[in-house]
Amino acid sequence: MPMPLWWGQINKRVFNPRALRGDRWQVIHHVGRTSGAAYRTPLEAFRVDDGFVFTLVYGSRSDWVQNVLAAGAARLEIDGDLVDLTDPELITADEAFELLPPDTKRPPKLLKIDEFLTMRTVTGDA
């Protein structure tokens, strides 16, 4: 079980606005599945061969993950660029670490993070 969703709600209102002002985190741009509102969520993204892997600290039930899964696409702000992403897919920690470089640090076991999300980068050929 990942971190509780109630902590994510606190994080969303208190810490995320600060994180969005800095440049330490990547930012996923997504659209609310019911509101249609545009959202930005700071997170950690790892580059892989054809896209990115995201650690789901609050699990797949968090709002941003549900929004991305519903839309089937998102944009990632990384290193000053906006990258279009598609084909979101939930994967296990074991699957994620097969895709990531061997020296990638795993989340602390205490957090019990067992879900990750992959998304492919949209290329000009698509």
Residue pairs with C-beta under 8 A, 6 or more apart in sequence:
1 59
1 112
2 56
2 57
2 58
2 59
2 111
2 112
2 113
2 114
2 115
3 57
3 58
3 59
3 111
3 113
4 58
5 58
5 59
5 61
5 62
7 58
8 57
8 58
8 62
8 63
12 41
12 63
16 41
16 42
19 25
19 42
20 27
20 40
20 42
25 42
25 43
25 44
26 42
26 43
26 44
26 45
26 76
26 77
26 78
27 40
27 41
27 42
27 43
27 76
27 77
27 78
28 40
28 41
28 43
28 45
28 54
28 64
28 68
28 74
28 75
28 76
28 77
29 38
29 39
29 40
29 74
29 75
29 76
29 77
29 82
30 38
30 39
30 41
30 64
30 67
30 68
30 71
30 74
30 75
31 37
31 38
31 39
31 67
31 71
32 38
32 39
32 63
32 67
33 66
33 67
33 70
33 71
39 63
39 64
39 67
40 77
41 64
43 54
43 55
43 57
43 64
44 54
44 55
45 52
45 53
45 54
45 76
45 78
46 52
46 53
46 54
46 55
46 100
46 104
48 99
48 100
48 118
49 99
50 120
50 121
51 85
51 87
51 118
51 119
51 120
51 121
52 76
52 83
52 85
52 118
52 119
52 121
53 91
53 96
53 99
53 100
53 116
53 117
53 118
54 116
54 117
54 118
54 119
55 96
55 107
55 113
55 116
56 62
56 65
56 90
56 113
56 115
56 116
56 117
57 107
57 111
57 113
58 65
59 65
59 113
59 115
60 66
60 69
60 90
60 115
60 117
65 117
67 74
68 74
68 88
68 117
68 119
69 88
69 90
72 86
72 87
72 88
73 84
73 85
73 86
73 88
73 122
74 85
74 88
74 119
75 82
75 83
75 84
75 85
76 82
76 83
76 85
76 119
77 83
83 121
83 122
84 121
84 122
85 119
85 120
85 121
85 122
86 119
86 120
86 122
86 126
87 118
87 119
87 120
88 117
88 118
88 119
89 117
89 118
89 119
90 115
90 116
90 117
91 115
91 116
91 117
91 118
92 114
92 115
92 116
93 106
93 113
93 114
93 115
93 116
95 116
96 116
96 118
97 104
97 106
99 118
107 113
